[in-house]
Each structure stands twice: as C-alpha cells, then as structure tokens.
Amino acid sequence: MDELNFAIIAPLAFINIVLAVLALVDLFKRPAVNGPKWVWALIIIFINLIGPILYFVFGRRDT
C-alpha cells in the first residue's frame, strides 16, 4: 500500500517542483508582470500546483 501511495505522490511532487521553479525563473527574468512580483512569488510558492499555473495564465505580461 505504501508503494502505491509513493507511486502516485512522487510524480505529482516532481511536477509541482518543476512548475514552481520554472515559474519563479520566468518571474524574475521578466521586466514587467501583471501585478507586483513579490505577490506572484508568494502565490507560486505557497499555492501548490495551482499557483504556478495561475502565474503562467494570468501573471505574465506580453511584451
């Protein structure tokens, strides 16, 4: 049973970490975003899995 839980949780945790790192790198490389950067950083870090997705959908400003 524990192996099954790990098999489900490990890929989700990996995807969460990768998305958060990509979103934070993109956030700090962009000169301007929709809203304050510090707010987006908090959203990306503290709202798991959905925070980075929200940033990529709503936070990025097209230049």
C-alpha positions as CSV (number, residue, x, y, z in Angstrom):
1,M,0.0,0.0,0.0
2,D,2.8,2.4,0.8
3,E,4.4,1.7,-2.6
4,L,1.2,2.7,-4.3
5,N,1.0,6.0,-2.4
6,F,4.6,6.8,-3.3
7,A,3.9,5.9,-7.0
8,I,1.1,8.4,-7.0
9,I,2.6,11.2,-4.9
10,A,6.1,11.2,-6.4
11,P,5.2,12.3,-9.9
12,L,2.9,15.0,-8.6
13,A,5.5,16.3,-6.3
14,F,8.0,16.3,-9.1
15,I,5.6,18.2,-11.4
16,N,4.9,20.7,-8.6
17,I,8.6,21.4,-8.0
18,V,9.4,21.8,-11.7
19,L,6.4,24.1,-12.3
20,A,7.3,26.3,-9.3
21,V,11.0,26.5,-10.4
22,L,10.1,27.4,-14.0
23,A,7.5,30.0,-12.9
24,L,10.0,31.6,-10.4
25,V,12.8,31.8,-13.0
26,D,10.4,33.3,-15.6
27,L,9.0,35.7,-13.0
28,F,12.5,37.1,-12.1
29,K,13.6,37.3,-15.7
30,R,10.6,39.3,-16.9
31,P,11.0,43.1,-16.6
32,A,7.2,43.5,-16.0
33,V,4.3,41.3,-15.0
34,N,0.7,41.8,-14.2
35,G,0.8,42.9,-10.6
36,P,3.7,43.1,-8.1
37,K,6.4,40.5,-8.5
38,W,6.5,39.8,-4.7
39,V,2.8,38.8,-4.7
40,W,3.3,36.4,-7.6
41,A,6.3,34.9,-5.9
42,L,4.2,34.2,-2.8
43,I,1.4,32.8,-4.9
44,I,3.8,30.5,-6.8
45,I,5.5,29.3,-3.6
46,F,2.5,28.9,-1.2
47,I,-0.3,27.8,-3.5
48,N,0.8,24.3,-4.6
49,L,0.4,23.2,-8.2
50,I,-2.2,25.9,-9.0
51,G,0.0,28.9,-8.1
52,P,2.5,28.4,-11.0
53,I,-0.4,27.7,-13.4
54,L,-2.1,30.9,-12.3
55,Y,1.1,32.8,-12.9
56,F,1.6,31.4,-16.4
57,V,-2.1,32.1,-17.3
58,F,-2.7,35.5,-15.7
59,G,0.6,36.9,-14.4
60,R,2.8,37.0,-17.5
61,R,2.6,40.3,-19.4
62,D,3.2,40.1,-23.2
63,T,5.9,42.4,-24.2
